[in-house]
Amino acid sequence: MKTIFIYLTLVLFTFSSNYAYCQEEKSKTKEEILESKREEIVNNEKEKLKWKVENINNRLELEEITSEEAEILKKEAAELHAKNIENRIAIMENEYELKVRNENGRGYIAFGDGGKAITVRVNEEREHKYDKRTTSDLVLAAGFNNALEKGQSLNDSDFKIGGSRFFEIGWAWKTRVFDDSNWLRLKYGFSFMFDGLKPTGNRYYVQEGDETFFQDYEYDLDKSKFRMDKLVAPLHFEFGPSSKTESENYLRYSTKGKFKIGLGGYAGFNIGERQKLKYKIDGDKQKDKLKGDYNTNDFVYGLSGYLGWGWATLYAKYDLNPIFKDPNPELHNISLGLRFDVD
């Protein structure tokens, strides 16, 4: 454990040192960095000259050369490295100017000497993202809810048409399918769906083993509501026109105020079922909240679609899975309302 701690400390120290160095380099101006590179070149050539002078002095001590020859060699070495300094600085500055021109205002340039690279910010203007292909927004939906068996109509439904409602809230991403056109978009995300059903008459749901069925309540019900909470992942293909805004450094497509159609579906899970009963006993208001699984199917999936203009559209969804498991009646949830894409 101690060894791991030591290694971790060394890694963090190295990272923080490198990060601090990079931050320091970024904070310097162009002239400061150029001056630093000039000093680096001068010091490098001075070190090389120092090594050569020491070598000449050693040869003189060993009497391999005379004093006159040593002075000539030192003078030649000094002239050589002075010329190296002049040429290397010129090359470095020319390389810098070349990259500034070729970068064409992209904001950063990089140049180096001796295998080292320095990045310099040459344009303080913020670089705009040219094309934003994916956007996201809040999704809200609400409206009427019901459940029907095969061949059944709303007129003979077991649930109140006006009193049964649904609500949906979620987050969706919208991605343009084609590079140069926005007529087709893919819309996907996640949503919480709350589907409520109010039985007709004075009834509520009762669960006995694998069976779930209606039963008359012993008191007059002011309210009887059965609710299913779901977490789903919707997926729609969205069609429709859009407006295009384009400039030198900006490209956006907008569907604001445009007609659109979305066709797709959803899949997810039932995450909770409950009933709420309200009634009176001797004039006193009572409220019961009953929780259970009521033999509902855990996995939910269905078809959905929307059409309209702008951010508000007509919205419909239909559960392909039955609400209850066998051997219960095959009821399918159906919803119709308004959808609001707050983008």
N, C-alpha and C positions, 0 to 999 in steps of 0.2 A: 504493500500500500504506500509505504514511504517513497519507494522508487517511482511509482506511478505519479505521485504528487510532485516529485522533483522534475520528472520529464514534462508534466503538464505545465509547471511553472516556467520552465525553459521555453516551451512552445509559446505560451502567452506573452512572455517577455520579448521573444523574437518578433512575434506578430505586432505587438504594440510599438516596438522600436521601428519596424518597417512602416507601420501606419503613420507614426509621428513624422518620419522622414518624408513620406509622400505628401502628408498634409503641409509640411514646411515648404516643400518644393512647389506645391500648387499655390501657396500664398505669395510666392515671390513674383515680382514683375518681370517682364521680358528682359529689360536691361540688366536687372540683378542677376538673372540666370546666365545671360551672355557674359557678364563680367566674371561670374564664378567659373564658367568654362574656360575663359581666357587664363585665369589664375591657375586652373588645373593643368592646362597645357604648359604654361611657363614652369610650374613646379616640376612637372614630369621631365621636361628637357633639362632643367637644372640638376636633377638627380642623375640623369644620364651623363651630363658633363662632369659632375663630381666624381662619378665612378671612373671615368676616363682619366681625369687628372690624378686620382689616386694610383691608377695603374701606371701612368707615366712616371710618377715619383718613385714607385717601386722599382721600375726598370732603371731609373737613375741611380738608386741606392745600390743596385746590383751591378752597376757600371756597364749596363748593356748599351746605354746611350750616354752622350755627353750633355752638359748643361745647355749648350747652344741648341742641340737637337731637341731636348726636352721643352725648351721655350717655344720652339717652332711648332712642335706637336700640340702644345697647350693652346697656342694661338689658333691653329687650324681647327681644333676641337671646339673652341669658343665660337668661332665664326660659323661652323657647321650647325651648332645647336641654336645659335641666334637666328640663322636662316630657317631652321626647322620651326622655331617658334612663330616667325612671321608667316610662313607658308601654312602651318596648321591652323592658326587663327583665321587666316583668310579663307581656308577651305571650310572651316566650321561656320563662319559667318555667311559664306555663299550658300552652303547647304541649308542654313536656316532661312535665308531669303527665298530660296527655291521652293521649300516646303510651304512657306507662307502663301506664295502665289498659287501653288497647286492645290492647297486645301480649299481655296475658294470660299472662305467664310464659314467653314464647318464648325469653327469654335475652338478646336484644339489642333496642335501640331506636335510632332515628335521628331527629335533629332538626337544624334549621339556621336560619341567619339571614344575610341578605345573599347567598343563593345557595350558602352553604357548609353541608355536612352533617357532623355528628359522630355516630359510633356509640358507644353506651355499653352495657356489659354490666350488666344489672340483676338477673340471676339466675345465681348461680354453679353451680347444679345442672346436671349433664350432661344434655343433651337426648337421649332415647332414639330410635333409629330405629324407627318404628312397625311397618313391615312389611318383612321380609326375604324377597323373592320368589325370589332365587337363592342357592343354597348350593353348596359344593364339597367334595370329599373325595378321599382316596386310594383307588384301586381295585387289589386284588390278586386273582389267580385262578391256580389250578393244578389239574392232573388228568391224565387219560389222553388220549393222542393216537394217531391212526392215519390211514391214507390208503387209499381204496378206489376201484376202477374201477366203472363203471356195471354194476349187476347183481351186484357182488361183496359178500360178507358178511364179517364179522369172522372167521368160522371159516376162511376160505380167504385171509385177508389175507397180504401179503408182509412184514408188520411184526409184531413182538411186541406182544401186547395189553397186558401188564402193564409191559413195559420202555419203551414209547414214551410220552413225557409232554410236557406243555406248561406254560409259565409266562407270566403276563401281569402287567405293572405299569403303572399310568397314573394320570392325574388327570382327574376328571370334575366337571362342573358340572350342577346340577339346578335347573330353572326351572319354577315353577308356571305352568300354561297359563292357567287361569281366575282372575279377580280374587277371587271369593268361594268358591272350592272348590279342594281340593288332591287330588282323586281322580285327576287326570291330570297327569303331570309329563313334561318333556322332559329327557332325560339325554344329555349330549354331552361330548366331551373328546378326549384323545389317549392312546394306549397303545403300549407296546413288547410285542410278542408273540414268544415263543421256542418254536417248534414242533419237537419232536424226534421222530425216527423211527428205530427199531432194526430193521434187516432180520432176517428169520428165516434160519437156516442160517449158513454161514460166508462171508457175502457182503458186498459193499460196492459203492458206485456208482462207475462209470467213465464219463468223458465222452470221446467221439470225434466231433469235428465237431458236427453238430446233434443227435446221438443221445446219450442218457444211459441206461445199462442196468446191471443187476447183473452182478457177476463174482465168482467164487470166489477167496478170498484164498489166497496160497501158504502161509501159516502158520495155525495154529488161533487164531481170534480169541476173546479173552476179552470183547471189547466192540467193537461196530461201531455207530456212531451218526451219523445225518445230521440236521443242524439248520438251520432257516431262521429268520432274524431279520427281524422286520417292524415298521414304524412305521405305525400306522393311526389313523384318526379314527372312533371308534364313535359311533353315534347310536341311542338307544332311546326309545320311548314307554313310560313306567312307569305302571302302573295300581295302585290299591289304596287302602285307607282310611288315615286319619291322625288324630292327635289335634290339637286346636286349643287354644292358650293365648292368652287375650286379657285385657288390662287397659286402663287409661286411656291409657297411652303405650306399649303393647307388644302385638304380634301375631306369633305364630309357629305354624307347622304342623310336626308331627313324625311321622315314619314309624317311630320306634323301636319294635321289637317287633311291628310290623304286617306282615300278609301283603302281598306285592307281586309283580307280574308285569312283566317288561320284555321288549319285542319290538322288534327293529330289525335293525341290521346295521353294517357297517364297510367302510371303503375306505382303501387306503394303498399302501405300497411295500415290496418286498423290499429290505432293506438289507445282506444278507449271507447266504452259505451256506457251510457247512463240514462236514467229516467228522472224526470222532475214532476212531482204531483203536488197540486195545490187544491185545498178544500177547506171546509169549515165544519167545526164540531161545536154545537151550541153557540154559534156566533163567533167563536174564536178561530182565527185563521191558522191553518196548519200547512206546513211545507215539508215534503219528504224528498230526499235525493237517494235514489237507488242505483247502485253500481253492480256490474257483472258483465260477463262476456256475451250472455244471451244467445249463445251458439252462432254468433256472427262469423263470417269468413275472415281470417286474419289477413289474407292477401287480397288486395283490391286492384282492379284495372278497368279501364273503360275508354270511351271515345269522347272527344270534346272538340269544340270549334267556336269561332267568333267571327263577326263581321260588322263593319261600321266605319266611321270616320274619326280620325284623330285619336285621342287617348281614351274615349269611351266607346265601347262596342257591345253589341248584343251577344250573349254568351250562353252556350248550352253544353251540358255534359250528361253522359249516360254510363252507368256502371254495367259492364258486361258480366261481372261476377254477381251471383245472387247475394242478397244481404245475409241470409241465414243458410246454414249447412243443412244437408239432408238429415232427416226426412221432412223438413219444414217446407212450407210453400215457397216457390221460386219467385221471390220478389226482387226487382231491380230498381235501384235508385235513379231518379231522373231529375235534372235541375234546369231552370231557365231564369236568366237574369241579366244583369249588366256587369261588364268587366272594365276595369280602369287600369290602364298601363301608365303609371306615373313616371314617364321618361322625359 
